[in-house]
């Protein structure tokens, strides 16, 4: 209760949204069991005097969500090991029973060879029947246990796959997160270079996003992010890779896509975002339309992921400098002017 009071007090004093994530952050802060979290919070408050929604999201992703995933993976691993140990023990028992049964058969064979009357033969057969029944029961138990174990391990495997997908997903938008993007673009670049196929990258940023947060609050800012991610999901299909790159910036990797096609895709996304009207959920107030600026780069011989990203980012910056709500690629004069000014 004392920790809960501290957590709620911090949320009130810093005027933060009373949502489970923020409560968890401040509860853990109050317990002091996660020194890294306390250090980040204290340093951020000392430097800025407040924690923004972006700060809280970053703190949670860095200090808490990974720990939870690791703990869950450890638990699944422990259960898998437990299943394997149980099955190995059962197999060992079955092997012991099999050896005993083999011994019974050998003894029966020897006794039958020297049996002199019907009673002796009956006794040998009764012993064999008993041993056979026990062996059958042991095999049935082993079969049943192996079937249960197979089902359990399949369930655990699905849990691991779900956790892996969760660790690569941005919780707010449902798109891939930065970890997913970094892993995917490296693989896509290597494949494109090896196969001699084109590959394009779109980097885009929500125009005037800070003003949405400042004017209408972080919940409306989250709504803007979801609106943009929805437009992406509706526009991007198949093998294309979508991710929230960070903050209000998104990325789309387009394998086997030349520059002209990439520009068409980028403009479709821009138009899809702009076509949606933003409404404040709490009041129903119409807040207008959201626009994005897009930078497009194309893979060149000798490129690595970082150089492809750097050029797309420069194109994005050029789009924002030249009026926003537009698509700029490496072939556009605005990009050339931008790079020349940076060199100068």
Buried (B, 14 or more C-beta within 10 A) or exposed (E): EEBEEBBBEBBEEBEBBEEEBBBBBBBBBBBEEBEEBBEBBEEBBEEEEEBBBBBBBBBBBEBBBEBEBEEBBEEBEEBBEEBEEBBEEBEEEBEEBEEBBEEBBEBBEEBEEEBEEEEEEEEBEEBBEEBEEBBEEBEEBBEEBEEEBEEBBEEBEEBBEEBEEBBBBBEEBBBBBBBBBBBBBEBBBEEBBEEEBBBBBBBBBBBBBEEBBEEBBBBBBBBBBEBBBBBBEEBBEEEBBBBBBBBBBBBBBBBBBEBEEBBEBBBBBBEBBBEBEBBBEEEEEEBEEBBBBBBBBBBEEEBBBEBBBBBBBBBBBBBBBBEBBBBBBBEBEBBEEBBEEEEE
